[in-house]
Amino acid sequence: MNIQNIKLPEKTLLLAPMEAVTDASFRFICKELGADMLYTEFIASEGLVRNIENTIKKIDILEHEHPIGVQLYGHVIESMVEAAKIATDCKPDLIDINCGCPVKKIATRGAGAGLLQDIDKMVKMAGEIVKATHLPVTLKTRLGWDDNSKNIVEIAERLQDVGIQALTIHGRTRAQMYTGEADWTLIGEVKNNPRMKIPIIGNGDVTSPQKAKEMFDRYGVDGVMIGRGSIGRPWIFRDIRHYLTHGEHCEPLSISEKVDLALMQFDKSLEIKGEKVGVFEMRRHFSHYFQGLPNFKPIRMKLVTSMDIVEIKQIMQEIREQYGHIRWADSEKKIANTESNESLNQQA
């Protein structure tokens, strides 16, 4: 799959942009485990334009992360254009437009999935951003606003016509949020529309190697984007690539190996963000790495309340000693299906 001048493997696996999840430390682990393309957390255009410090930090890109896209959201075309220019200077490989986030505070302001209520504005915004940067511009959206407006086939054609270089489609409407099952049928219709020449990437409910293979085989998509299925399971990219290549599952990681990965991410978080922020922002990841283990709650509470690096690493060693021999793939089903964490609802 190629996105303009970006050369990607056949059957590309992409990490979805997720607020408070796809920070640099998590991206590092996903890249190590086989994600072909990364995305930043989604970034508020107004925050970039106003030079808000927390927003600017989200756009820091490290050399090893390429290829990587910066995803922007906003409801004011002029601000989105200006933000795209600022993001371009940070040297990502592409700019992605968020037209899919269903969260109320974003969608009801006309940003994210809110743009599905004004397709003319969505198309105009896309076209203006294409003109504003030399980078490829892509877009992520949903099937429609609700069941009465599943007009993604028409939308896709219009977006291609104004210069969008790849389109990612989440197989739900905004009204569905993350309930029910993702419907890939219309994603397949977009991909198989003879008018469409750009790559089509499918997203929604890919939580296993079998599911990823089914989406590639049944609908012919160029890539599969994985969001919630990667939270606490960054090795899903490794598992899918192995299954696509060899037609069989690779051996599940042991808990000891998951401890190694969690510690690798923890060290990267400390390196990038410093002690206080690095510890605090790893808590959500620690919670998911080991979710489903029996009698784990007391250990989890210690893990997500401590601010002491030495103590946290000692707790991780306790996990290794108590559970390290376990290879428990079934626990991953719980991780993949959970929606209890607020961050899970903050993706496009």
N, C-alpha and C positions, 0 to 999 in steps of 0.2 A: 504494500500500500504506500502510495506517495501522496503527500499533501504539498502541492506545488513542488518546491525544491527539497522537501524533507523526505528522505528515503527511510521507510519503515519496513519491518518484516511482513511477509504474507501472514494473514490472520493476526493482525496487530492486537496486542493487549495493552489497554490504557488505564491508568489510574485516574478515577474521577476527581474533579476538584470538590473538596468538602471543607466547609468552614470548621475551624478548630480541630481538624483532623490531618489534612494533608500539608502539615508544616514541613520544614526542611528535614527534620530528623525522620519523620515517617516516610517522606519521599525517598530518603537515602536507603532505608531498609527495603522498600518496594522495588527500587532500582536494582539493588543487590540480588533480589529474589526474582527478577525477570520481567518487571514491568517495562514495556518497550517505549512508552511515552508517559511523561509526568505532567501534572498541572499543579499550579499553586492553589492555595485556598482562594475562593472567589473574593474579589477585591472591589470595594465600593469606589466608583468613579469619583464621587464627590470627595472622598477621603484623599485620593491621590491629588486631585486638583487643589485642594486646600492644604496639602502637605502635612496631613495629620500623621504623627510619628508612628502610631501602631499600624496604620495602613501602609506606610512606606516600607516598614520592616517586612511585610508580607511579600513584597515584590523582590526581595533579595534573592538572586539566583547564583548558585554555586557552579563551578565549571563542570563537575562530574554529572550534573543533572540533565544535560542536554541529551536528546531533544525534550524541551519543556515549553508548555504554553502558560501564558498569564490569562486568567479568566476575569473579566470585568462585568460588573452589573451596575445598572442605574436606569433612571427613567427620563433623564434630560439628554437629548441628543448631543448638544454642544459639550456638555461635561464628559460624556462618553468618548467623544472625539478627542478632546483634550487629554483625557486619561490614557487613551490609546497611544497618543504621541509620547506621553511620559513613560508608559510601559515599554514602548519601542526602544527608548534610550537605555533600558536595563538589559537589552540584548537577549530576550527570549527567542524561541524559534517561531512562535506564532502568537497571535492575539485571539482569544476565544470570547465570544459574547454569551453571557448567561441570560437565556430566555426560558429557563425551566424551573428555577427555584420556586417552590410553592408556598414557602413560609409566609404567613399572613403579613408581617410587617414589611416584607419586600414586595410581594405580589399585589397587595392592595394599593400600593403607591404607584403601580404601573411599571415596576421593574421586574426582572426575573420572568416567571410565568405570567405575570400581569400583562406583558406585551402580547400574549396570545389573545387578548381582548381588543387589540388594535394592531392588526397585521400590517396595515399600511405604514404605521410608525415603526414597527419592527424592521420591515424591509428598508425603509428610508435610513434608519439608524445603521443597519448593516452596511448599506452602500456608502454612507458618509465615513464610516470607520475604515472601510476598504480604501477609500481615497486618501485617508490620513496617514497611512503607514505603508512602508515597503514590505512588511512582513505578511505572510499568509494570514488571512482572517477566517476563523471558523466560528461555528455557532452551535450551542447546545439548547435543545428545547424539548417539548413534550408533544403528545399526539394532538392536543387541543386544550381549550379551557375546560370543557366538560363534554359529556357524551353527545351533546347536540352540536358540537363544533370541532369534530375530529377532522380537521382540514389540512393535515400535515403534508399530504401529497402535493397539494397546490402551493402550500407555503414553501416547501422544499424547492420547487421549480423557481419560484420568485427569488428566493435567496441565492440560488445558483446564478440567476440572471444578473444580480447586482455584484457578483464577484466573490461570494463565499466559497472557500476552497475545500471545505469538508463539513459535514453535518452530523452531529450526534443527536440521537432521538431516544428519550426515555419513554418506555412503553406504557405510560399512564397519562391521564389528563391531570390538569391542576386540581380539579375537584376531588380526584382520588387521593391526592397527597401520596402516601406510600401504602395505602390499604389495597386489599385484593391482590391479584396477580398482574404482573406486567403483560401487556398484550403486544406481542412482536409482529402480529399480522400486518399492521400498517407500516411498520418499519420495513418489512419485506416488500411491501408494495412500492415504497419509495425507492428502495434499492433496485427493484426490477423494472422501474419506470424507464422506458427507453430514452426519455429526455434527459435523465440524470447521468452526468458524467463525472461528478465529484465523488470522493469516498463517502460511504454511509456507515456510521458507527452506531451499533445498538447498545442500549443500556437498560438495566432493570432486571433484578432477580437472578443475576448470574452469581451463584454461590457455590458452584461445584465445577469440576472439569467436564463432567457429562453435559451440564447445562450449556457451558460455553461451546462445546463441540456441536451440540444441537442447533444453537443459534447460527453458527457459521454454516453448517450443512443445510439446514432447512430454509434459511432466509438469505443466505449468500452475502451477508454483511462483510464489509472490508475489515472491520475491527469490532472488538467488544470492549466496552468501558465498564470497569468494575468500581463500585463505590462502597456501599455498606458491606458487601461480601468480603472486603479487604480489611475491615476494622477488626483488629485483634488477630488477623489472619493474613499478614502480608505475603506469606508463602503461597497463597492461592495462585499467584502468577506463575510460580515454579511448577505447582501441581498441574495447572492447565496446560502449560507449554509441554510438559512431559507427556501428558495424556494425548495432546494433539499430535505429537511427534511419534510416540511409540504405541499408542492405542491401549495403554494400560496405566493403572495408577502407580505413582511412586509411593514408597513407604511413608506413612505418616510420621511427622516429626515427633520425637519424644519430648516430654515436658522439659527435660534437661536442655535439649536443643532450643526450645522456645525461650527458656531462661537466657541462653546465650544471645538470642536475637533481641530480647527485651533489654538486656544490658548494653548491647551494641547501640540500640536506639537511644537508650538513656545517656550513654557517653556522648553521643552525637548531639543530643539535646543540650547537655551541659556545655559542650564546646561552642555551640552556635548561640545559645541564649543566656549563658551564665548560670550560676548556681540557683538563684531564687526562682527565676522564670523557668529554667530548664527542669527543675524538680516539679514545680507546680503543674506545668503543662504536660508532663509525662503521666500524670495520675490517670487521666482518661484512658491512656493506652495500656497502662498496667492492668486496669480493671478488665479490659477485654482480652488481653493475652491469655489469661488463666480462667476465664469464665467457664463454669460448668464443672470444675474440679470438686470432688466431694469434700465436705467439711472445710471449705476454703474461706468462709466468711471472716473468721477471726484474723487470718493472715492478710486477707484483702484489706481489712480495716486498718491494720498497721501500715500496709503498703501505701495506701492512699491518704494517710494523714501525716506521715513522717515528712519532715523537711530536711532531714539529715542524710547526706549522701552515704556515709559509712553505714548507717543503720539500714538504709534501703538496700544496699548491696548485701548486707547480712541477711535480711529478710529473703532476698532472692536466693541466697545460698540455702536457707531453710526450705524453700520451695523445691530446690534441686534435690536436697537430701530426702524430703518426704515423698515427692511425686516423680522424681527424675526418671524412673524406669518406665513410666506409663507412656504408651503410644495410644492416645485416646481420640481417634478421629471423630467419634460421635459427638464429643463436646463441641465440635466446630459447628454443628447444626444449630446449637443454641446461640452461638456467637453470631452466626449469619442472620438469624431471624430476629434477634433482639432489636427493639426500637425504643428502649427505655432511655437511652442517653439523648439529651437534647441535640447534641451535635449530629446525630443521625438524620435529623429532619432539616439540616442546614446544608443540603446539597442540591444541585440543579436537577 
